[in-house]
Amino acid sequence: MQLGKYKKISNSLSKSLEDILREMYLDLNMSSIEIVNYFDIHLGIKITARSIQTKLKQYGLTRSPSDRFKLAIKKGRMDYAPRRKKIKSSELRKGITLKLRYEIFARDNFRCVLCGKTGQEELLVVDHIKPVTYGGDNQSANLRVLCRACNLGKKLYENEK
């Protein structure tokens, strides 16, 4: 039954079935379901996606894993978010020296730069403006004083992004 359908497809498009499938699957990046829909709509031939997949396998027509992944992203079947730059654990936290910590507190008048609370009202911490995991460093321009509540709120906000 399927052989007759394959012959009709070849005759309709004046090419061998292998050439047709190679062009549609590899060159045009059509999925087996899209090929089935094409044959149904344009040629009026109903054929199953499984039979197309079998023929593709029989002819040795396969995509590389990277091509399949890129195609899935392009067609919206997968999401891709680039990974953060990997940082060695030795680079991750060198620590902020006590001297630098004191300089930051003095520069910010021993107050939270966001809400203005003092160390008597709330525990104050030295915070990185650009996190170390995103390439920030321990330079004074990248540090600021925050109260514990503002620092926690900042972390919650960043996790929602």
C-alpha positions in Angstrom: 0.0 0.0 0.0 2.8 2.5 1.0 4.9 1.5 -2.1 2.2 2.9 -4.3 2.1 6.1 -2.4 5.9 6.5 -2.6 5.7 5.9 -6.4 3.0 8.6 -6.7 5.1 11.0 -4.8 8.1 10.3 -7.0 6.0 10.6 -10.2 4.3 13.8 -9.0 7.6 15.6 -8.3 9.6 14.0 -11.1 12.4 13.0 -8.7 13.4 9.9 -6.8 11.9 9.6 -3.3 15.4 9.7 -1.8 16.1 13.0 -3.5 12.8 14.5 -2.5 13.3 13.5 1.2 16.9 14.7 1.1 15.8 18.1 -0.2 12.9 18.5 2.2 14.5 17.0 5.3 18.1 18.2 5.1 18.0 21.3 2.7 14.7 22.8 3.8 14.9 21.6 7.4 11.4 20.2 7.3 10.3 17.8 10.1 8.7 14.5 9.2 5.3 15.9 10.2 5.8 18.9 7.9 6.7 16.6 5.0 3.6 14.6 5.7 1.5 17.7 5.7 3.1 18.9 2.4 2.3 15.6 0.7 -1.3 15.7 2.0 -2.0 19.4 1.0 -0.1 19.7 -2.3 -0.2 16.2 -3.6 -3.3 14.8 -1.9 -1.4 11.8 -0.7 -1.9 10.7 2.9 1.1 9.0 4.5 2.2 8.6 8.1 5.0 10.4 9.8 6.4 7.1 11.0 6.7 5.8 7.4 8.6 9.0 6.5 10.9 8.5 9.5 11.5 4.9 8.4 12.4 6.0 4.9 14.7 8.7 6.2 16.5 6.2 8.3 16.6 3.7 5.4 18.2 6.3 3.2 20.6 7.3 5.9 19.3 10.9 6.0 20.0 12.1 9.5 20.8 15.5 11.1 23.6 16.0 13.5 22.7 16.6 17.2 23.7 20.2 17.0 21.6 20.7 13.8 18.6 19.1 15.6 19.1 21.4 18.6 19.4 24.6 16.5 16.3 23.6 14.5 14.3 22.9 17.6 15.2 26.4 19.0 14.4 28.1 15.6 11.0 26.4 15.5 10.2 27.3 19.1 10.3 23.8 20.5 13.2 24.5 22.8 14.4 27.5 24.8 18.1 28.4 24.9 19.6 30.7 27.4 23.4 31.1 27.3 25.2 29.9 30.4 27.0 32.2 32.7 30.8 32.4 32.3 32.3 29.6 34.5 34.4 31.1 37.3 37.0 29.0 39.1 36.3 28.7 42.8 39.6 30.3 43.6 38.5 33.4 41.7 35.0 33.4 43.1 35.6 34.9 46.5 38.9 36.5 47.3 37.2 38.3 50.2 36.9 41.9 51.0 39.6 43.1 53.3 38.7 44.7 56.6 40.4 47.9 55.5 38.4 48.1 52.3 35.2 47.1 54.2 35.8 50.0 56.6 36.5 52.4 53.7 33.2 51.5 52.0 31.3 52.0 55.3 32.9 55.4 55.8 32.3 56.4 52.2 28.6 55.6 52.6 28.4 57.3 56.0 27.6 54.0 57.8 24.1 53.9 56.2 22.3 51.7 53.8 22.5 53.5 50.4 19.0 52.4 49.4 16.9 53.1 52.5 19.2 55.1 54.8 19.0 52.8 57.8 22.0 52.9 60.2 23.9 50.0 61.8 21.9 50.6 65.0 18.6 50.1 63.2 19.5 47.1 61.0 22.6 44.9 60.4 24.6 46.5 57.5 26.6 44.5 54.9 29.0 45.4 52.1 27.4 44.3 48.8 28.6 43.9 45.3 26.8 46.1 42.7 27.8 43.7 39.9 27.9 40.2 41.4 31.2 38.4 41.2 29.5 35.6 39.3 28.8 38.1 36.5 32.3 39.4 36.4 32.2 41.9 39.2 35.2 42.6 41.3 36.1 43.8 44.8 37.0 47.3 43.8 35.4 50.1 45.8 33.4 51.3 42.8 31.7 47.9 42.7 30.9 47.9 46.4 28.2 49.6 48.5 26.6 49.4 52.0 23.2 47.8 52.3 21.1 46.8 55.2 20.1 43.2 55.5 16.5 43.8 54.4 17.6 45.7 51.2 20.2 43.1 50.4 17.7 40.3 50.8 15.2 42.2 48.7 17.8 42.7 46.0 18.6 39.0 45.9 14.9 38.1 45.6 14.5 40.6 42.8 17.5 39.2 40.9 16.2 35.6 41.3 12.9 36.6 39.7 14.7 37.9 36.5 
